[in-house]
Amino acid sequence: MTGELEFATVDVDRERRQGLPEVVYGPGKTAAQIAGIVRVLLASATGPVLVTRVEAEVAAAVRENVPHGEYHEAARVLRWRPARPGAFHLGVVTAGTSDGPVAAEAAVTARTIGLRVSEFVDVGVAGVHRLLDRAEEIAACDAVIVVAGMEGALASVVGGLLAAPVIAVPTSTGYGAAFEGVTALLAMLSSCAAGVTVVNIDAGFSAAMAAFRLSRLSRGVSS
């Protein structure tokens, strides 16, 4: 099936190459454009179809034109055909409530693409006992996404406690010198916990996709 539309060329081969259909980035697209792309993906692939960073009004308009979609407002994710959860267990660890929308994007994306997700909320280092109380549960995960703003220290602490892969997500929360997440990004990139992987600011979706790639390796899937 061709992915050619008047306004987009949809990558209809991505599921074969990478295990998932192309994901639609919502901002800058009209509801009609999103609906058109989603129809192509639903027809050309068998896996879950996702639209990220889509606001509630746009999501409602898309759902009127493409039935059976589910909208997750906190995550700003619109989805069709979520996968059944597999064996790979992903932890999503959040420093504070203000980091919740980014963590929600990571968790909803991960669940949609077939990962088993446990969420650990409000365990930031300002009250490090909260993290230590959950440390054994977090350590049982196959990989962990750590979502934190301000100085971004939580990723280093979690990376120092666990053997599992840690994917750090800096968020744009914090006062002036947090520089909209740049301070957390640089701190995570400079982590003294060896091997912590860092994605872009507020990029919960990217972290979930990194975890998906890890899950494919754990199943011995390379292509």
C-alpha positions as CSV (number, residue, x, y, z in Angstrom):
1,M,0.0,0.0,0.0
2,T,1.3,3.5,-0.9
3,G,1.7,6.1,1.9
4,E,1.4,9.0,-0.5
5,L,-1.0,11.7,0.6
6,E,-1.4,15.3,-0.7
7,F,0.3,16.6,2.5
8,A,2.4,13.7,3.7
9,T,4.3,10.6,2.7
10,V,3.6,8.0,5.3
11,D,6.3,5.4,6.1
12,V,4.2,2.3,5.6
13,D,7.3,0.0,5.8
14,R,8.4,1.0,9.3
15,E,6.6,-1.8,11.1
16,R,8.5,-4.3,9.0
17,R,11.9,-2.6,9.7
18,Q,11.5,-1.6,13.3
19,G,8.6,-3.6,14.8
20,L,6.1,-0.6,15.1
21,P,4.2,1.6,12.7
22,E,5.3,5.2,12.2
23,V,4.2,7.4,15.1
24,V,2.4,10.7,14.3
25,Y,3.7,13.9,15.9
26,G,0.6,16.0,16.4
27,P,1.7,19.7,16.6
28,G,1.5,21.6,13.4
29,K,-1.0,19.2,11.8
30,T,-4.7,19.8,11.4
31,A,-7.2,17.3,12.7
32,A,-8.0,16.3,9.1
33,Q,-4.3,15.7,8.3
34,I,-3.9,13.6,11.4
35,A,-7.0,11.6,10.6
36,G,-5.7,11.0,7.0
37,I,-2.3,9.7,8.2
38,V,-3.9,7.5,10.9
39,R,-6.2,5.9,8.3
40,V,-3.2,5.0,6.2
41,L,-1.4,3.5,9.2
42,L,-4.4,1.5,10.3
43,A,-4.8,0.1,6.8
44,S,-1.1,-0.6,6.1
45,A,0.1,-2.0,9.5
46,T,-1.1,-4.4,12.2
47,G,0.4,-2.8,15.3
48,P,-0.6,0.1,17.5
49,V,-1.1,3.5,16.0
50,L,-0.1,6.5,18.1
51,V,-0.4,10.3,17.8
52,T,1.7,12.3,20.3
53,R,1.4,15.8,21.7
54,V,-2.2,16.2,20.6
55,E,-4.5,18.6,22.4
56,A,-8.0,17.5,23.6
57,E,-10.0,19.5,21.0
58,V,-7.9,18.2,18.1
59,A,-8.1,14.6,19.5
60,A,-11.9,14.9,19.7
61,A,-12.1,16.0,16.1
62,V,-9.8,13.2,14.9
63,R,-11.9,10.6,16.8
64,E,-15.0,11.8,15.1
65,N,-13.4,10.9,11.8
66,V,-11.5,7.7,12.8
67,P,-13.4,5.5,15.2
68,H,-12.2,3.5,18.2
69,G,-9.4,5.8,19.2
70,E,-8.5,6.3,22.8
71,Y,-7.3,9.7,24.2
72,H,-5.1,10.1,27.3
73,E,-5.4,13.7,28.2
74,A,-2.5,13.8,30.8
75,A,-0.1,12.2,28.3
76,R,-1.6,14.1,25.3
77,V,-1.6,10.7,23.4
78,L,-4.2,9.4,21.0
79,R,-4.0,5.7,20.2
80,W,-5.5,2.8,18.3
81,R,-5.0,-0.9,18.7
82,P,-2.8,-0.9,21.8
83,A,-0.6,-4.0,22.0
84,R,-1.1,-6.6,24.7
85,P,1.5,-6.3,27.5
86,G,4.6,-8.5,27.1
87,A,7.1,-9.8,29.5
88,F,9.5,-6.8,29.4
89,H,8.9,-4.8,32.6
90,L,9.6,-1.1,32.5
91,G,9.6,1.2,35.5
92,V,8.7,4.9,35.1
93,V,10.1,6.9,38.1
94,T,9.0,10.5,38.5
95,A,10.8,13.0,40.7
96,G,7.7,15.2,41.4
97,T,4.1,15.8,40.5
98,S,5.1,18.7,38.1
99,D,7.0,16.1,36.0
100,G,3.8,14.0,35.7
101,P,2.8,14.9,32.1
102,V,6.2,13.9,30.7
103,A,6.1,10.7,32.8
104,A,2.5,10.0,31.6
105,E,3.6,10.3,28.0
106,A,6.3,7.8,28.6
107,A,4.0,5.4,30.5
108,V,1.1,5.5,28.0
109,T,3.4,5.2,25.0
110,A,5.2,2.2,26.6
111,R,1.9,0.5,27.5
112,T,0.6,1.1,24.0
113,I,3.6,-0.6,22.3
114,G,3.4,-3.7,24.5
115,L,5.6,-3.1,27.5
116,R,4.5,-3.9,31.1
117,V,4.8,-0.7,33.1
118,S,5.0,0.1,36.8
119,E,4.9,3.8,37.8
120,F,6.7,5.2,40.8
121,V,5.6,8.8,41.4
122,D,7.0,11.6,43.6
123,V,10.2,9.9,44.7
124,G,12.6,12.8,44.1
125,V,15.8,13.3,46.0
126,A,14.5,16.2,48.2
127,G,13.0,13.3,50.2
128,V,15.4,10.5,49.2
129,H,13.8,8.1,51.8
130,R,10.8,8.0,49.4
131,L,13.0,6.5,46.7
132,L,14.8,4.1,49.0
133,D,11.4,2.8,50.2
134,R,10.6,1.7,46.7
135,A,14.2,0.7,45.6
136,E,13.6,-3.0,45.6
137,E,10.4,-2.7,43.5
138,I,12.2,-0.5,41.0
139,A,15.2,-2.8,40.9
140,A,12.9,-5.6,39.8
141,C,12.3,-3.8,36.5
142,D,14.1,-4.7,33.3
143,A,14.7,-1.1,32.5
144,V,13.8,2.2,34.2
145,I,12.9,5.6,32.8
146,V,13.7,8.4,35.3
147,V,11.8,11.7,34.8
148,A,13.1,14.8,36.7
149,G,13.5,18.5,36.3
150,M,15.3,21.2,38.4
151,E,18.8,19.8,38.9
152,G,18.0,16.4,37.5
153,A,19.8,14.5,40.3
154,L,17.3,11.6,40.5
155,A,18.8,10.0,37.4
156,S,22.2,9.7,39.0
157,V,20.8,8.3,42.2
158,V,18.7,5.7,40.5
159,G,21.6,4.9,38.1
160,G,23.8,4.3,41.2
161,L,21.3,2.0,42.8
162,L,20.3,-0.3,39.9
163,A,21.9,-2.7,37.5
164,A,19.2,-2.2,34.9
165,P,19.4,0.2,32.0
166,V,18.4,3.7,33.1
167,I,16.9,6.2,30.5
168,A,16.9,9.7,31.9
169,V,14.4,12.3,30.8
170,P,15.1,15.9,31.8
171,T,12.0,18.1,32.2
172,S,11.5,21.8,31.9
173,T,10.3,22.2,35.4
174,G,12.1,24.4,37.9
175,Y,12.9,28.1,38.6
176,G,15.0,30.5,36.5
177,A,18.4,28.8,36.6
178,A,16.8,25.5,35.6
179,F,16.7,27.1,32.1
180,E,13.6,25.3,30.9
181,G,15.3,21.9,31.5
182,V,18.8,22.7,30.2
183,T,20.2,22.4,33.7
184,A,18.7,18.9,34.2
185,L,19.8,17.9,30.7
186,L,23.4,18.8,31.4
187,A,23.4,17.2,34.8
188,M,22.1,14.0,33.4
189,L,24.6,14.0,30.6
190,S,27.3,14.5,33.2
191,S,26.0,11.8,35.6
192,C,28.7,10.0,37.6
193,A,26.5,6.9,37.4
194,A,28.1,5.1,34.4
195,G,25.9,4.1,31.5
196,V,22.9,6.3,32.1
197,T,21.2,7.2,28.8
198,V,19.7,10.6,28.3
199,V,17.0,11.7,25.9
200,N,15.8,15.2,25.0
201,I,14.0,17.6,27.3
202,D,10.4,16.6,28.1
203,A,10.8,13.7,25.6
204,G,8.8,11.0,27.4
205,F,7.9,9.5,24.1
206,S,11.6,9.1,23.1
207,A,12.4,7.4,26.4
208,A,9.6,4.8,25.8
209,M,10.8,4.1,22.3
210,A,14.4,3.6,23.7
211,A,12.9,1.1,26.1
212,F,11.1,-0.6,23.3
213,R,14.4,-1.1,21.4
214,L,15.9,-2.7,24.6
215,S,12.9,-5.0,24.9
216,R,13.4,-6.2,21.3
217,L,17.0,-7.0,22.1
218,S,15.9,-8.9,25.2
219,R,13.7,-11.1,23.0
220,G,16.5,-11.6,20.5
221,V,14.8,-9.5,17.8
222,S,17.2,-7.4,15.7
223,S,15.1,-6.4,12.8
